[in-house]
């Protein structure tokens, strides 16, 4: 866990693309909402492996948003149930249920479909929020925290040694 955290701080402090980190966080949010073995999670997972995103940020965001998804469970179930039982959409979902991929995706389950829709809707704002957060972190927060004595104490810890080993000692002044 310390290694993943160190990699995240390395990405935040380095010249890694802000878009790559923000996309990893947004995809981690989308991935974390639904059950692990859902079809769209496998698609997201292979997409993350194919494109260039920060894998440490993806893993940490999956962990964080998985914990958050337990709090969002009632909202997810309500959203899925209200969409699946809406009279206007009944004929649409009846037609979709005849397709094999719809059955494989388990979008007939209220939680899975609600998580897919919520993830689809909120992943775009989360991408832009994460992008702004990383930009603000690099400009303001990183410089602000350099002044604290706790940061100086952290530089003497095992965590900082892991951070230096990951960064190749070229980022020693960044934390």
C-alpha positions as a Markdown table, in Angstrom:
| # | Residue | x | y | z |
|---|---|---|---|---|
| 1 | Unk | 0.0 | 0.0 | 0.0 |
| 2 | Unk | 2.9 | 2.4 | 0.8 |
| 3 | Unk | 4.3 | 1.7 | -2.7 |
| 4 | Unk | 1.0 | 2.6 | -4.4 |
| 5 | Unk | 0.7 | 5.7 | -2.3 |
| 6 | Unk | 4.3 | 6.6 | -3.2 |
| 7 | Unk | 3.6 | 6.1 | -6.9 |
| 8 | Unk | 0.6 | 8.3 | -6.7 |
| 9 | Unk | 2.6 | 11.1 | -5.0 |
| 10 | Unk | 5.3 | 10.6 | -7.6 |
| 11 | Unk | 2.7 | 11.0 | -10.4 |
| 12 | Unk | 1.3 | 14.1 | -8.8 |
| 13 | Unk | 4.7 | 15.6 | -8.3 |
| 14 | Unk | 6.3 | 14.6 | -11.6 |
| 15 | Unk | 5.7 | 15.7 | -15.1 |
| 16 | Unk | 3.2 | 13.0 | -15.7 |
| 17 | Unk | 0.3 | 14.1 | -17.8 |
| 18 | Unk | -2.5 | 15.6 | -15.8 |
| 19 | Unk | -5.0 | 14.0 | -18.2 |
| 20 | Unk | -3.6 | 10.5 | -17.7 |
| 21 | Unk | -4.0 | 10.8 | -13.9 |
| 22 | Unk | -7.5 | 12.3 | -14.2 |
| 23 | Unk | -8.6 | 9.7 | -16.7 |
| 24 | Unk | -7.3 | 7.0 | -14.3 |
| 25 | Unk | -9.3 | 8.4 | -11.5 |
| 26 | Unk | -12.5 | 8.7 | -13.6 |
| 27 | Unk | -12.2 | 5.2 | -14.9 |
| 28 | Unk | -11.5 | 3.9 | -11.4 |
| 29 | Unk | -14.7 | 5.6 | -10.3 |
| 30 | Unk | -16.7 | 3.9 | -13.1 |
| 31 | Unk | -15.0 | 0.6 | -12.4 |
| 32 | Unk | -15.6 | 0.7 | -8.6 |
| 33 | Unk | -19.4 | 1.3 | -8.7 |
| 34 | Unk | -20.5 | -1.9 | -10.3 |
| 35 | Unk | -19.9 | -5.5 | -9.1 |
| 36 | Unk | -16.3 | -6.6 | -10.0 |
| 37 | Unk | -17.2 | -9.3 | -12.5 |
| 38 | Unk | -19.6 | -7.3 | -14.6 |
| 39 | Unk | -19.0 | -7.1 | -18.3 |
| 40 | Unk | -18.5 | -3.4 | -18.5 |
| 41 | Unk | -15.8 | -3.6 | -15.7 |
| 42 | Unk | -13.9 | -6.1 | -17.8 |
| 43 | Unk | -14.1 | -3.7 | -20.8 |
| 44 | Unk | -12.9 | -0.8 | -18.6 |
| 45 | Unk | -10.1 | -3.0 | -17.2 |
| 46 | Unk | -8.8 | -3.9 | -20.6 |
| 47 | Unk | -9.2 | -0.3 | -21.8 |
| 48 | Unk | -7.0 | 0.8 | -18.9 |
| 49 | Unk | -4.4 | -1.8 | -19.8 |
| 50 | Unk | -4.5 | -0.7 | -23.5 |
| 51 | Unk | -4.3 | 3.1 | -23.1 |
| 52 | Unk | -1.7 | 5.1 | -21.2 |
| 53 | Unk | -3.2 | 6.0 | -17.8 |
| 54 | Unk | -1.5 | 6.1 | -14.5 |
| 55 | Unk | -2.1 | 2.6 | -13.1 |
| 56 | Unk | -1.4 | 3.5 | -9.5 |
| 57 | Unk | -4.0 | 6.2 | -9.6 |
| 58 | Unk | -6.5 | 3.8 | -11.1 |
| 59 | Unk | -5.9 | 1.2 | -8.4 |
| 60 | Unk | -6.1 | 3.7 | -5.6 |
| 61 | Unk | -9.3 | 5.3 | -7.0 |
| 62 | Unk | -10.9 | 1.9 | -7.4 |
| 63 | Unk | -10.2 | 1.3 | -3.7 |
| 64 | Unk | -11.4 | 4.6 | -2.6 |
| 65 | Unk | -14.6 | 4.6 | -4.7 |
| 66 | Unk | -15.4 | 1.0 | -3.8 |
| 67 | Unk | -15.7 | 2.1 | -0.2 |
| 68 | Unk | -17.8 | 5.1 | -1.4 |
| 69 | Unk | -20.0 | 2.8 | -3.5 |
| 70 | Unk | -21.4 | 1.2 | -0.3 |
| 71 | Unk | -22.7 | 4.5 | 0.7 |
| 72 | Unk | -24.1 | 5.1 | -2.8 |
| 73 | Unk | -25.8 | 1.6 | -2.9 |
| 74 | Unk | -29.3 | 2.9 | -2.1 |
| 75 | Unk | -29.0 | 5.6 | -4.8 |
| 76 | Unk | -27.6 | 3.1 | -7.3 |
| 77 | Unk | -30.4 | 0.5 | -6.7 |
| 78 | Unk | -33.1 | 3.3 | -6.9 |
| 79 | Unk | -31.7 | 4.6 | -10.1 |
| 80 | Unk | -31.5 | 1.2 | -11.7 |
| 81 | Unk | -35.0 | 0.2 | -10.5 |
| 82 | Unk | -36.6 | 3.4 | -11.6 |
| 83 | Unk | -35.0 | 3.2 | -15.1 |
| 84 | Unk | -35.8 | -0.5 | -15.6 |
| 85 | Unk | -39.4 | -0.2 | -14.4 |
| 86 | Unk | -40.2 | 3.0 | -16.2 |
| 87 | Unk | -43.3 | 2.5 | -18.3 |
| 88 | Unk | -41.9 | 4.5 | -21.2 |
| 89 | Unk | -38.8 | 2.3 | -21.4 |
| 90 | Unk | -40.5 | -1.1 | -20.9 |
| 91 | Unk | -40.6 | -2.0 | -24.6 |
| 92 | Unk | -37.0 | -0.8 | -25.1 |
| 93 | Unk | -35.8 | -3.1 | -22.3 |
| 94 | Unk | -37.9 | -6.0 | -23.5 |
| 95 | Unk | -36.2 | -5.7 | -26.9 |
| 96 | Unk | -32.8 | -5.3 | -25.3 |
| 97 | Unk | -33.3 | -8.3 | -23.1 |
| 98 | Unk | -33.6 | -10.5 | -26.2 |
| 99 | Unk | -30.0 | -9.6 | -27.1 |
| 100 | Unk | -27.2 | -11.9 | -25.7 |
| 101 | Unk | -24.8 | -9.1 | -24.8 |
| 102 | Unk | -27.5 | -7.4 | -22.7 |
| 103 | Unk | -28.0 | -10.6 | -20.7 |
| 104 | Unk | -24.2 | -11.0 | -20.3 |
| 105 | Unk | -23.9 | -7.4 | -19.1 |
| 106 | Unk | -26.5 | -8.2 | -16.4 |
| 107 | Unk | -28.1 | -4.8 | -17.0 |
| 108 | Unk | -31.4 | -6.4 | -16.1 |
| 109 | Unk | -30.2 | -6.3 | -12.4 |
| 110 | Unk | -31.1 | -3.0 | -10.7 |
| 111 | Unk | -27.8 | -2.5 | -9.0 |
| 112 | Unk | -25.6 | -3.3 | -12.1 |
| 113 | Unk | -27.6 | -1.1 | -14.4 |
| 114 | Unk | -27.8 | 1.7 | -11.9 |
| 115 | Unk | -24.1 | 1.5 | -11.3 |
| 116 | Unk | -23.5 | 1.6 | -15.1 |
| 117 | Unk | -25.7 | 4.6 | -15.6 |
| 118 | Unk | -24.4 | 6.5 | -12.6 |
| 119 | Unk | -20.8 | 5.7 | -13.6 |
| 120 | Unk | -21.5 | 6.8 | -17.2 |
| 121 | Unk | -23.0 | 10.1 | -16.1 |
| 122 | Unk | -20.6 | 11.0 | -13.2 |
| 123 | Unk | -17.3 | 9.8 | -14.7 |
| 124 | Unk | -17.1 | 12.9 | -17.0 |
| 125 | Unk | -17.5 | 15.4 | -14.2 |
| 126 | Unk | -15.1 | 13.4 | -12.0 |
| 127 | Unk | -12.5 | 13.5 | -14.8 |
| 128 | Unk | -12.7 | 17.3 | -14.9 |
| 129 | Unk | -12.7 | 17.6 | -11.1 |
| 130 | Unk | -9.7 | 15.3 | -10.9 |
| 131 | Unk | -7.9 | 17.3 | -13.6 |
| 132 | Unk | -8.5 | 20.6 | -11.7 |
| 133 | Unk | -7.4 | 18.9 | -8.4 |
| 134 | Unk | -4.1 | 17.7 | -9.9 |
| 135 | Unk | -3.5 | 21.1 | -11.4 |
| 136 | Unk | -4.2 | 22.9 | -8.2 |
| 137 | Unk | -2.2 | 20.4 | -6.2 |
| 138 | Unk | 0.9 | 20.9 | -8.4 |
| 139 | Unk | 0.6 | 24.7 | -8.3 |
| 140 | Unk | -0.6 | 25.5 | -4.7 |
| 141 | Unk | -0.7 | 22.5 | -2.4 |
| 142 | Unk | 2.6 | 20.9 | -3.1 |
| 143 | Unk | 4.5 | 24.2 | -2.5 |
| 144 | Unk | 2.4 | 25.0 | 0.6 |
| 145 | Unk | 3.1 | 21.6 | 2.3 |
| 146 | Unk | 6.9 | 22.0 | 1.7 |
| 147 | Unk | 6.9 | 24.5 | 4.5 |
| 148 | Unk | 5.6 | 22.1 | 7.2 |
| 149 | Unk | 7.9 | 20.3 | 9.7 |
| 150 | Unk | 5.8 | 17.2 | 9.3 |
| 151 | Unk | 6.9 | 17.0 | 5.6 |
| 152 | Unk | 10.5 | 17.3 | 6.8 |
| 153 | Unk | 9.9 | 14.4 | 9.2 |
| 154 | Unk | 8.2 | 12.5 | 6.5 |
| 155 | Unk | 11.3 | 12.8 | 4.4 |
| 156 | Unk | 13.2 | 10.9 | 7.1 |
| 157 | Unk | 10.7 | 8.0 | 7.0 |
| 158 | Unk | 10.5 | 4.7 | 5.2 |
| 159 | Unk | 7.7 | 6.1 | 3.0 |
| 160 | Unk | 10.0 | 8.7 | 1.6 |
| 161 | Unk | 12.7 | 6.2 | 0.9 |
| 162 | Unk | 10.2 | 4.2 | -1.1 |
| 163 | Unk | 9.2 | 7.4 | -2.9 |
| 164 | Unk | 12.8 | 8.1 | -3.7 |
| 165 | Unk | 13.4 | 4.6 | -5.0 |
| 166 | Unk | 10.4 | 4.9 | -7.3 |
| 167 | Unk | 11.2 | 8.3 | -8.5 |
| 168 | Unk | 14.9 | 7.5 | -9.3 |
| 169 | Unk | 16.2 | 10.1 | -6.8 |
| 170 | Unk | 15.5 | 12.9 | -9.3 |
| 171 | Unk | 12.4 | 14.1 | -7.5 |
| 172 | Unk | 14.0 | 14.4 | -4.1 |
| 173 | Unk | 13.0 | 18.0 | -3.7 |
| 174 | Unk | 9.4 | 17.6 | -4.8 |
| 175 | Unk | 7.9 | 16.1 | -1.8 |
